[in-house]
């Protein structure tokens, strides 16, 4: 597996191609159903850590807010994730160590269980 950080552009829509605008519009309608526990938190994500397979397709994701706190993960329970749902090859990232990814994933699972706001 490959572990990477993917930072969001400040205004990603400016670099979208026409078909990405359509895909983004569809995603805003579909995404709440695909990620019922997290859809209201996605606007607060400023960067992602992704676990990629050998083909650079995301299999797990962690989204962090501006304080560096993980606020969303996927797939998790009924949440399909954003990157993991799309199964698209990711470009424009830099490496993260596996132990860092696993530690943040497990910390989020623990905090979710402690807060009891998500059912597994």
C-alpha positions in Angstrom: 0.0 0.0 0.0 1.0 3.6 -0.6 0.1 6.4 2.0 -0.2 9.9 0.7 -1.4 13.4 1.6 -3.7 15.2 -0.8 -4.2 18.9 -0.2 -7.2 20.7 -1.6 -6.9 23.8 -3.7 -8.3 26.9 -2.2 -10.7 27.2 -5.1 -10.7 23.8 -6.8 -13.7 24.6 -9.0 -11.5 27.0 -11.0 -9.4 24.2 -12.4 -12.3 21.8 -13.1 -13.0 20.6 -16.6 -16.6 20.8 -17.9 -17.3 17.1 -17.1 -15.8 17.6 -13.6 -18.4 20.3 -12.9 -21.2 17.9 -13.9 -19.7 15.2 -11.7 -19.3 17.6 -8.8 -23.0 18.7 -9.2 -24.1 15.0 -9.2 -21.9 14.3 -6.2 -23.6 17.0 -4.2 -26.9 15.3 -4.7 -25.7 11.7 -4.2 -23.0 12.2 -1.5 -25.3 12.8 1.5 -26.8 9.3 0.8 -23.4 7.7 0.3 -21.9 9.3 3.5 -24.8 10.0 5.9 -22.6 10.4 9.0 -20.0 12.7 7.5 -21.6 14.8 4.6 -22.0 17.9 6.8 -18.3 17.8 7.7 -16.8 17.6 4.2 -16.7 21.4 3.8 -14.4 21.6 6.8 -11.8 19.2 5.3 -8.6 21.0 4.2 -6.4 18.0 3.4 -6.7 14.2 3.1 -4.6 11.2 3.9 -5.2 8.4 1.5 -4.3 4.8 1.5 -3.7 3.8 -2.2 -3.4 0.4 -3.7 -0.6 -0.5 -6.2 -2.6 1.2 -9.0 -2.9 4.4 -6.9 -6.6 4.0 -6.4 -7.8 5.0 -2.9 -9.0 2.2 -0.5 -9.2 4.3 2.7 -9.3 8.0 3.4 -9.0 10.4 6.4 -10.1 14.0 6.1 -8.5 16.6 8.4 -9.8 20.1 9.4 -7.6 23.3 9.6 -6.4 22.3 13.1 -5.1 19.0 11.8 -7.8 17.0 13.5 -9.3 14.0 11.6 -13.0 14.6 11.2 -14.0 12.1 8.5 -12.9 8.6 7.4 -14.0 6.2 4.8 -15.2 3.7 4.1 -16.7 3.3 7.5 -20.0 1.7 8.4 -22.6 3.0 5.9 -20.2 5.7 4.7 -18.6 4.9 1.4 -16.1 7.8 1.4 -15.4 10.4 -1.3 -12.2 9.2 -2.8 -12.9 5.5 -2.1 -16.3 5.7 -3.7 -15.1 7.2 -6.9 -12.2 4.7 -7.4 -10.2 7.2 -9.5 -6.4 7.3 -9.7 -5.0 10.1 -7.5 -2.3 12.6 -8.7 -0.7 15.5 -7.0 0.2 14.1 -3.6 3.1 13.7 -1.3 4.0 10.6 0.9 2.8 9.9 4.4 4.3 7.1 6.6 2.1 4.0 7.0 2.3 4.2 10.8 1.0 7.8 10.8 -2.0 6.9 8.7 -2.9 3.9 10.8 -2.5 5.9 14.0 -4.9 8.6 12.8 -7.4 6.0 11.5 -7.4 4.2 14.9 -7.6 7.5 16.8 -10.7 8.5 14.8 -12.3 5.1 15.4 -11.7 5.4 19.1 -13.0 9.0 19.3 -16.1 8.0 17.3 -16.8 5.1 19.7 -16.2 7.3 22.7 -18.6 9.9 21.4 -21.2 7.3 20.2 -22.3 9.4 17.3 -21.5 6.8 14.7 -22.6 3.2 14.7 -20.3 0.6 13.1 
